[in-house]
């Protein structure tokens, strides 16, 4: 039976529609995995330039059928090929018979340029599951084809021999591929799946392993008998195994299992024996004074030289422990003024002058004063602001924090042990935007460490990190999670007092090596809740080689699709939308597209802007290929790869291999990016690399973040005896534009932690496809549900978000998902929102509409968060003397260039006045301002737009 080439496995809806559009004939079809139901399929069929999608579902007995309208009898089939064959006949209920299969791309995965296994850019041919054309299909190929397969595999093995220390083992495998693989293929073709010749080759290759295990096992058993006198003699099977001249694989596995059991139980056995000896002979062990637990180092009083006014100089003394800021004029021995932390009302950072700050404080009853201070540089200003933020946190009377600090580090260790000290890495010191010395040793609440090519054992690495932090911070950090994939590791550590606040910890890993089966490349991830805020962390090692940009993009897509993290109820949503804050980092391996000599010249002159303009990651992000809507700190440090080991003075850009010399241009391979829900608080305080850790050809990279968090909300008002007033989320209209060739009717699903369960709308009330390749959908208020949050309090609702998914009525497949913050929607008048739609890492359209969140009058009290008292201001804006400044939060809209937009009718109404209940927050100037008119990304998704 021929291979079912119309089955494309797990390609996305967008890719499926693109393949059908290229085929271009009515009746073209393909089958892919369903994105909404595990084990189901989606049949995609082209007719009159539109794609129709039908869902194929298995029943309890495994029979497959096309989902039909309720009441219509479904036809059932045992296999997917049987179903496709039946629907190739006319009059079977589809818009047209299945006439022309669209074949999947067959592309053999090649090797990484640096000599490591990796995955090719295309999808590897795969078998149809659930009774479809399985491995037997391609085994029925002619002998010439099977010989070609053997030659391909042998060639791949030859390329590995030079980079593998196991050359003897590779020799046995080469002989198998050359002489015996075809015999196993032939046997498998005739129904004998034992692979007898492979088993023989493995037994021969593992003889030395048998001998080493026998030697180790004999020693462990001898040691065990020393502490277990009445030990039973070896079993006959064990003795026979040691003397067998032709051991088999099953016996080898039994020996490995025995070694594992002995190693895990030996320490307990020795400890028990020694304890019994002490007890039996009344031996008194010498008393050892227990070391006192380390205490956090108190912060010393920090002094900052500042300029007050045009000429006057002064010193600001920040005492975090006592909670005061003292202002001392130059030449004066005593402070002119001491301000307690509870009197400080607001701190305003100037955007036009990065070293200037305004302090607003309460001096007398009903009178607020403000003073401007100019620091020597921006880094000193940031250190001062961080210390005041820390002072506010330490002296607040909150039971749960509003603000935490998160450290993220990534390092490709180059398969060599780390140096004795990681102090510069863990304290964010080195090159780039680094921590000031006054704040470098302030411990962070969470440390997330990602490594690649890490040769240390898992436990050894974790204990090394904990010991390093204990030495630096005098805090015994707790392990939240450790996840490893070969030499790719991620470790999450938290302060002891936060351990109880961590819940719902999930870990996952994805292999992206050859055919997604090798773990030398891939990703590891951790997700958890910190009180009420969800975090996701992903550490990855993508394909290497300057020319492998497309493959790195594919690695990213595979990780997005396959990594299982976060709330299972949100598994249908794009991974980047499942968390309040998602951090993605690692050796992304994107290179610089420039001649190596030009790169070196720019580095010498510190002309990083010219290099960032040709950075592959930046270019791919601009094309919306990867990391859509992610953020990255400004890069002001030199490329972190490829240094000469033992030094940071020069780059070792030439690499000599058996196949010739390769050029690895200096590049920013090691990166840290993040993506957060709208209207949440996250600030990157540092982003740089070390300059004194030289054991690898990569420099370690660090970034630190100030992150707003929420806690379990407790209503302040006592519950009433009667019915509680409800808050409600009301929609006036929603308009969606999606990139699709389908004409399917759609509905919207609404998810949120503030709802008891997911809700859905009715079918769209308007639909048009005036622009080819795009579908415009509309919903009126009557077809949109009124949502009732579980709590009606404004303080609670201001922290909530809604996740929306646009789904086809026929296929229940998603056309895109988005996130809407409820904070700026609170009020008595409807507010406008605009946002993008994402699906599986792609931007698939946009959504706009009008909505309001109504809060009962007696539930509108709120409080200022600890991070809201710091704001941003322009030079020419003067705050009122009697109140701190607070700006209106912008609508959820983004500005796009005018060339990218077609003429579009304006909204039928102007912006409504904001409700006084809307919480005030300011924004840095670098963030996008509200657009004057509606802009839609769906109109310029096409490539090639200038």
N, C-alpha and C positions, 0 to 999 in steps of 0.2 A: 504493500500500500504506500502510495506516495505521501511525502510529508505534507501536513496541512499548513501551507504557507500563508493562508489567510488569517491565521491566529497570531496576534502581535503581543501577546502577554499583557504587560502592565503599562503600555504606553498611555499617555494622557488623552483626554478628549480633544484637546487642541491639536495634538500631533495627529490623531486619527483623522480629524477633519482636514488637516493640511494634506495628508496622503490621498484622501479621497478627492480633494480638489485638484491635485496634480493629475490623478487618473482621468477625471473629467467626463466620464461616460455614465449615462443613466444605467443603474444596475450594478455599479461597482460596489463592492462590499468588503468588510473586514470584521474580525471579531477581536475584542480586547477584554481584559479582566474588568469586572465591574468595580467602580470606586466606592460604591455605597453598600454593597452586600458581599461579604466574604464568600468565595466559592461560586459566585454568579458571574455571568458574562454580559457584555454589551455588544449587540449586533448593530453595526453602523452601515447604513445603506444610502447611497447617493441617488437622488431623483430630482430632476429639474433644478439642478444647481443647489439643492438644499440637502442637508444630511438629516436622515431620520434614524433615531436610535431606539432600539428595542432591547428590553432586558430579558436575558435567558436565565431562568431560575431552576435549581435542582429541588426535587421534592424529598420527602423522608426516605424514599427508596433509591435516591440517586438518579432518578429519571429527569431529563432536561426538557423544558418547554419554554416557549416564548410567552412572556407575560401578556395577558389579554384583559379586555374590559370585563368587569364583574358580570357573571352570568353566561359568558361564552365559554364553551368547552375547549380546554387547551389540549393540543396534541403533544404527546410525550415520546421521547426518544432515549435510547440507552446511551448513545455517544453523541458528542458534538458534531463529528462528521456526518452522522446519520441525519441530525437535525438540519444541517446546512444543505445536505443533498435533497431533503424533502422540500425545502423552501426555494430551491432552484427551479421548481415547477411553478407554473402560473396559478393564480386564483387560490392562494394560501393565506390571504389576509394582510400581506405586506403591500406597500404602495407600488412595488414592482418586484418581480422575481429577482433572486440573487443570480446575476449573470456573469460578472467579471470579478474574480478575486483580486484584491490588491495584496501583492506579495510583500512580506516583511524584508527588511534589509538584511542581507547576510554579509557580515564583516568579521573577519577573524581578528580577535584581540591581539594587539602587538605588545611589545615590551616597553617599560619605562625607559626614557633616555638615559637615566642614571644607572641602568642595569638592574632595576627592581621590577618585579611583576606589577602589572597594572591592567586596567580595563580599557578596552578600545572604545572609540567614540560611538560605534554603532551598537545595535542590539544583537546579541549572539543568538543564532538560531536555536529555537527551543521546541520541545515536544508539546503536543496538545494534551492537557490533563483530562481526567474524568472520562476515560475510555476513548480518547481521541488518538490521533496518530502519534504513538509514543516512540521510544527508542527503536523498536523493531522496524519502524518505517525507514529510517536511514540505514539500518543494518541490511536492508534488502537491496542496497545499492550495488552496482557492479564491483568486481574485484579491483578494477583500476581506481575506483573512488576510494575504496578502503585502503589501498596502498597509499594514495595521496594523503589520507587522514593520518596514517602511520608516519609518513615523512614529515607532515606538519608538526606532529607532536614531538618527533625526534629533534627537529630543528629548534623547537621551543626549549627542549631540554638542553641542547648544546649551548644555547645562549645563556642558560642558567649556570652551567658548569663553572664558568670563570668567576662568578660571584658567590659560589657556594663552597664552604669548607668540606662538604661531604662528597669529595670527588669519587671515592671508592663506591659509595652507595649509588652515585649517579651512573657509574659504569654498569652495575647490575641492571638499572632501569633502562639504560640505552640498549642493552642486549635484548631486554624484553620488548621494547618498542620496535626494534629492527626485525626480530625473528619470531616472536610469540604473540604479539598483539593481534595479528590477523587470525591466529588459531582461536583465540578467545572470542573474537568477533564472529567467527564462523560458528562456534559452539553456541554463542548467545543467539544467533540467528535461528538455530535449530531447537531453541527452547531450553538450553542448559546455562543458567545464569551463574554458575559457581566460579567462573574466572580462574580455572585451575592453574593456568600458566602464570598468572599474576601472583597467585598464592605461593607457588614454588619460588618465584623470583624474590618475593619478600622474605620467605624463610631463609633463603641463601644469604640475602643481604643482612639479615638480623642475627646471624650466628655469633658475631662478635658481641652483640648486645646481650645475647643469652649468657655468654661467659662472664661478662661484667656483672650482670645481675646475679648470677650464681655466686660470684665472689662476694658481692655486697650482702646478699641475702644470708650467706653462711656467717659472715661477721656479725650481722644484726641478731641472728638467732643465738649465736654464742653469747653475745652481750645480754640478751634477754634471759637466757638460762642462768647467768650469774645472779640476777636479781629475782629469779623465780626457780628455786632449787628443785621443787618437784615437777619440773617441766616434763611434758610428755615427749616421748621420742618422735623422731620424724616419721611422718606417715610413709607407707610404701610408695605411694604415688609420688611423693616429694623426692625420695631417693631415686626412684626410677627416672624422674625428670632430669636429675643432675647427670645421670649416666647415659641418657639417650643420645645416640649419635646423630639422629635426625629430628630435632625438636620441631614441633609445629607452632603455628601462630597462636592457637588457643592456649597452649602451655605457657607461651611467652606472656600473654595477657594475664594468666593466673599468677605468674611470678611477679609481674608489676603490681598486681593487686595486693599480693602478700607483702611486698616491700612497702607499699603505701600504708597498709595496716600496721606494720611493725613500727614505721617511723612515727605515725600518729599516736601510737599507744605506748611507745617506749618511755617517753618522758614521764607520763603518769605512773608507769610501773616503777621507775626508779624512785620517783618522789614518794610513792606509797611505801616502798621497801625501806627507804631511809627514815621515814616517819615512824614506821613500826620499830626500827632499830632504836631510835631515840626513846620511844615509849617503853620498850622492853628493858632497856638497860638504864633507865632514868638519867639519860645524858642531858646535861643542861647546855643548851646552845648559848654562846656568848651573846649578850644583849647588844643590839645595835640601835643607837639613837635614831629615831625616824627623822628624816630630813623634813623640815617644815615646808608646807606647800608654798610654791612661789607666789608672791603677791605682785599685783600690777604696779609697775613703776609710776610713782606720782609725777605729774608733769611739772617741770620747773616753770617759774615765771619767765615769760618771753618778752623781749623788748624789741620794738620796731622804731627805727628812725623815720620820721615823716616830716612833710612840709605843710604848715598851716597858713593859709593865705598865700600872698606872693613871696614874702621874704622870711617869715618866721619859721623856725624849726622847733620840733618838739619830739618827745619820745612817748610812745604808747606802750604801757606795761600791761600785759594780759596775764591774769592769774586765774587759770581755769579752776583750780581747786577751791579758791575762795569765792569765785564768781564775780570778779570785778575787772574793770578797765580803768587804768589811771593815766591821766594826761599830765605830762611834766614838760614845761617849757625848757628850752636849751639854756643852760647856765643856772637853772633853779635847782635847789637841793630837794625840795618837797613838791609833791604833786599839786598841780593847779586845781584838778578836779578828779574825783573818783566816782565812777558810774557803776552801780550794782547791775547785775545781769537782768534782773526783773524790771529795770527801768529802761532798758534798751528796747525800743519799739520796732525799729526797722534799720536794715543795712542796705544801702542802695549802691550797686556797682555801676560805674559809668562805662558805657560801651565805646564812646569816642576816645576815651583816655583810659587805657587798660590798667593804669597804676593808681587811679583815683577812686575813692569811696566816700560816701556820705553816711554819717551816723546820726540817726534820729532817736532822741531819747527824751524821757519825761523828767524835767528838772524841778518843776513846781506844779502844784495842783492846777489843772486846766491849762497848762502851758507846755508845749513841746518845742524843744530846741533841736537844731541840726548843725553839724559841723562837718566840713570837708577836709579830708586828709589825702595827701599825695605821697605814695610810697616810692622807694628807689626804682622798683620794677614791678611788673605784673605778678611775678611769682611771690614776692613779699606780700602783695595785697591778698592773693589767694590764701596764703598761709594765715594771715590775720583773720580772714573770713572763716576759714576752717576752724580756727581756735575758738572764735566766738560761737560758731555753730555747735562745737563740742561742749562749750560752757553751757549753752542753753539746754542741751540734751541732759547733761549730768545734773543740772539743778532743776529740771522740770519735775513736776509731781505726777507724771504719767506712769501708769502701771505697765503700759506697752509702748514700744518705740514708734515714732512717726518716721524716723529716718535712720538708715543704717549705711555703713560703708562696705563696699565690696571690692576685693582685690582679684584681678584676673591675670594670670601669667601663662605664657606659652613658650616652650623651648624644645627645639629639636636637639637632642643630646648627642647625636652622632654616634650612638652605640658605644660610648665611653662613659666611665663612672664620673660623677660630678665632683667638683672640688670640695674641699672641706667646708667652705663657707659659701652660703648663698645670700649673704647679708645684703649686697647691693640689689639683687633681684627682688627679694622679699620686702625691701624698704623703698623700692622705686627710685633708685639712684643710678645715675649714669648719664646717658645722652637723650636729648629730646625734651619733652615737657615733663620734668621730674618734680618730685616732692621737695619742698624747701627743707633745709636741715631742722627747722623748728617743728616740723610736722612729720618728718620721715619716720619716726619711731612711734607714732601714735598707732596702736593696734587696730586693725580692721575687724569688722564683725564677722565677715565671711572671707575665706581665702579659697580660690578655685585655681588649681594648678593643673595645666595640661602639658603633657610631654609627648614627644614622638621619638622613635628610635631609642627608647629607654631600656637599657640592658639590665637594670636592677630588678630584683624580685619585688613582687607587689608589696609584701609586708615590710621589706627592707626600705623601700622608697617612702612609704607612708610614715614610718617611724623616723626616718631621716628628716622629713619635712616637719614633723611635729617637734622633734628635738631642736631644729633650727629656729622655729618660731618661739619655742620656750626660752631659748637662749636670748633671742632678740627682744621679746615682748614680756617675758616672765609670765606667760599664760599657757596653760596646758590645753591646747585646742582639741576639740572632740571631732571624730571622724563621722561625717554625715554619709558619705558614699565613696566607694572606689569602684571604677569600672575600667576594664582593660580589654584590649584587642591586640594580641601579639605584643608589640612594643609601644603601642599607643595607650596612654593612661590618662585618666582624669581623677583627681582627688578633690573632695570638698571638705573643708574644715571650718568649724564655727567656734565662737567663744562658748565656754561652758554655760553661761547664763542663757544662751539662745537655744540650747539643745532641746528644751521643752517646746519651743516655738516652731520647730521643724516637724513637718508631717508629710504624708503622702509622697514618700521618696520613691522614685522610679529610675531605673537605669536601663540602658539599651546600647547596642553596638550594631554597626553595619560594615560589611566588607565590600570594598570596591576594587580589590585586586582583579586578576584575570577572571573574566566572566562572573565577577562579584562573588568569587569563592575564596580568594586569598585575602588574609587580613593584614598584610604588610602595608596596605593603604586602606583607608576607611575612616570611620568616626566612632567615637564613644560619647555618650550623653548622660546627663543626670538632670532630673527635674524634681522639684519639691515645693511645698507651700511654706512660706515664712508667715505665720499667722494667717492673714487673709490675702497675701500677695503670692502669686505663682511665679516661680523662676525656672528658667531652662538654661542649661549650659551644654555646649557642644564643642568638643575638641576633635579636630580632623587632621588627616594627613592625605592630601590630594596628590594626583599623578604629577610626576616631575618631568622636566624637559621644557625648553623654551617654546617648542613647537606644539605642545600638547594643551593649548588653551581650551579647545573644544572638549577634550577629554576631562579636564578639570571641571568644566561646566557640567558635564554629564555626571561626574562624581557628586557634585553638589546636588543635582536633581535626584540622584539615587538615594542620597542621605536624607533629603527632605521627605521623600516618599516612604522610605523604609524604617526610619528611626521611630521607635515606639516609646513616646514620652508623654507626660501630662495626663490630664483627666481623660479616661476612656470615653466618656460621653462626648468629648470634642474630637474624637479620632477622625471624623469626616472632614474636619477643618484643616486648612493649610497649617503646617507645623508652626509657621512663624506667627500665627494668630492665637495659638493655644495658651500663651503665657503673657502675664503682665509685662515681664522683662525677659528677653531672650538674648543670651550672649553667645556668639559664635567665634571661635578662634582656632589657631593651630598653624601648622605649616601648610598654608594654602598653595604654595609653590608657584604662584603667578610671577612671571618674570618681567623684565624691562625690554621693550622692543627697540633697541638702539645698539649701535656698534660698541663693543666693549671698551675701546679706547676713549670714545666720546663719553661713555658712562663714567669712567675713571676720572676724566678731566672735570666733569661736573661735580663729582664727589669731592675732589680736591678743593674746588672753589665753593663747596657747600651750596651749590645751585640745585636744590632738591626739586623746585617747582618744574624745571625742565624735565627732570626724570619722572616725576609723578604724572606728567602729561602723557608719557608713553608706558605707564604702568599697566600691565594687562588686566589686573583686577579693576582698576578705575575705568578702563576702556569698556570692559564687559559689563560693569554696572551701569555705565552711561547708555549702553545698548539694551538695558533691562534684561540681560541674559542671566545674571546671578545677583543674589543679595538685594532684592528689590526693597526699597524703602528702609534699608539698614543705614546705620550711622557709623562713622569711624572718626576718631580723633585726628587732629591735624598731625601730619608726619613731619617732624623737625629733627629727625635723627637719620644717620646714614643707613644704607641698605644693610640688612642683618645677615646676608648670605652672599658669597661664599668666602669666608675668611680662611687665612692660613691658621691651622691649629697651633695653639701656644702663643698667639699674638693677635692683636687687633690693628696692627700697623699696615697690613697689606691684604689684598684679596687674592686667593688662589683660584683664578678663573679658568685655568687650564686643567683638564682632567684626562689622564692617559689611561686608555682602556685597551684590551686586546684587539678591539675592532678599530682602533685609531684614537686620535685626540678629539676630545669634546670640549666645547667652550660653555662654561656655566657663568653667564654674566652676573655681576653683583646685582642683587634684587631684594625687594622687600617681600620675601616669601612668608615671613611670620607676621600674622596680623590678628587684630582683635576688633570685632564689630559687634553692634548690638541693635536690637529693635524692640521698642516698647509700645504699649497701647497708647492711644492719643490721650492728651491731657493728664499724663502721669509725670512724676518728677524723677528725672535721672540726669546727672551732670557728671561728665568725665573730667576728673581733676588732674590726671596725669596720663601720659602715653609716651613711652620711650623704651630704650633698651640699655642693658648694662655695657660697660666698657672694660670690665676686669675679669669676666668669666670667659676663659679662652680654651676650655677643653674640647669644644665642638667647633665645627665650621659655621655654626649658627650662633648668633648672640641671643640670649634670653630677652623676651619682650614682656612688658608689664603695662597694665592700665588700672587705674583706680576710679571708683564711681561712688557718688553720693546718690542713694536711691530711696525714694519715698515708699513707705510700706503702710498697709492697713492692718487693723486687728479685728478680732471678733467684736462686732458692734453690740453694745448694751444700751437699750433705750433709756433715756433719762426720766421719762414720764412713767409713772406707775400705770399698769393696765387698767382700763376702764371696766366697769361692771357690765356695760352694754356693748354693742358691736363697735369694734375699732374702726376709725376712719381709714380709708384706703388711699394710697397714692396710685396714680394711674399713668400709663404711658400711652399717649394717643397719637395717631398718625393722620395727617391730612392727605398726604399723597406721597407716592414713591415712584420714581422713574429710574429705569435701569437700561444701560446700553452694554451689551456683551459681544465679544468677538466670537462669532459662531456662524456656521452655514446652516444651522437648524432653524425650523419655524415652530418648534415645540412650544406649547403652552407651559407656563412656569408657575411656581408658587414660592413663597419665602418662608424659611424656617428661622425662628427667633430663639436664641440660646442666651442664658445669663445665669450667674450664680444668684442673682436676686429674684429669679423666678422659680416656682416650685417644679416646673417641668417645661420642656420645650413646647413652643407654640408654632402654629403655621397659619399662613394667610390662605385666602381663596386663590383661584386662578387669576392671572393678570386680566385686566379689563380692557386694555388697549395694546396693540401690537403693530409694528411696522418694520420693514427692512428696506428703507430708502437707499441706504448705502450698502453695496454688496459686501458680504462678509461680516455684517453687523446686524444685530437684532435689537430693536428698541421695544421695551416693555413698560407698561404703566399699571399702577394699582390706585384705585380711588379709596377714600376713607372707609366706604362700606365693605370693602373686601380685605381690610387690614384689621387685625385683632387689637382690642384694647388690652394692654398687659397690666397686670396688678402685681407689683413687687411684694415680697413677703414682709418687708418692713417699710413703713411710710416716712421715715425720718430723713430730712434733707441731708444731715451729716453722713448718713449711711448711703443714700442714693448718689451723693456727689462723687463717691469712689467707685461706682459700678460702671460696667460696660456691657453693651449688647453685641453679640456676634450674630450676623445674618448670613444666610446661605441661600443662593438662588438655585432652585432645582427644577428639572424638567418633570412634567406631569407623567409622561409615558415611561421614562427611564429612571426617574428619581436620582439621576446623576447631577452633580453640582456643576454649575456654570461659573461659579465664583463665590467668594466669601469676603466679608468685610467686618470691621469693628467700629462701633460708634460709642463715644464717651457720653455719658448721661449728664455730666456736670454742667456743661454750657447749654443743655436742653431744658433745664429746670426753670419753670416760670409759668405764668398764666397765659402767655401768648406763644404761638408756635414759632419755633426757631428753624432756620434753614441749615441743612448739613449737606456736605459733598464728600465723597470718599471713593477710594479705589476698590476694585474687586481683584482678589487673588485666588489662584488655584494651583496647587502643587508647584509653587515657586514662580508661577507665571502671572503677569498682569493681564487679566482677561476682560477688563471693562471698568465701568464706574457706576456709581449710584448717587442720586441726589433726592432730596425730599424735604418735607416739612413735618416736624414733630414737636411735642411738648411733654414735659414730665410735670404733672400736677401734684403738689405736696399739700397735705392738710395744713391749715393755718397754725394749729398748735404744735406742728412738727417741723417748723422751719428754723429752729435754733441750730446753730453750728458753732464751730470753734476754728481758730486759725491753726494750721499745721505748723510744726517747728520749721519746716523748710520754706514756708510762705513768707517769712519776715525778711528774707533776702530777695531783692528785686533788681531789675536792670533799668537804667535810665539814660537818656541822651543828655549831652552837655548843656543844651539850652533849655531843658525842662526844669522848672523850679517847683519843688513840692510845696504844698500849703504849709503854713507855719504851725497850724494846730492839728494836723492829721498826717499820718504817713501816706505815701503814694501807693496806689493799687490800681492796676490796669485791667480792663476787661479782657477775658480770654478770647482769642480769635475763634471764628467759626472753623469747622473742620473742612477747610478748603485749601487747595494748593494752586500756585500760579504756574502756568506753562507759557512758553513763547507764543507770540501771536501767529507766527507762521505755521504752527502746528494745529491750528484750530480753524474749522470751517465756520461760516456765518451761522450763528445760532440765536434763536429768538430769546429775548431776555425773560427773566422770571416775571410772572404776572403780578408780582407785588414786590415792594422794597423790603429791606431788612426790618424786622420788627424790633421795637425797642427792647432791650434786655430787661429781664425781671430783676428787681433788687435782690432777689434771693440767690442770684448767680454768684458763686464764689469767685473772688478776685484773685488773679494770678498774673504776674508779669512774664514777659518773654524776652530772651536775648534777641538782639537785632539780627543775628545770623539766621534765625528761623524764618520760614516763609510767612509773609503777611497774607491776609485774606485777598482773594482775587476780586477784581471789580465786576467781572461777569463769570458766567458758568464756563468751565473748561472741562473737557472730557478726554481722558487719555486714550479711550478706545479708538479715537479717530486717527491717532498717529502711532499705533503699535507697529505698523509696517516698517520693515528695515529700509534703509537707504534714504530716509528723509534727511536732508542736510542739517 
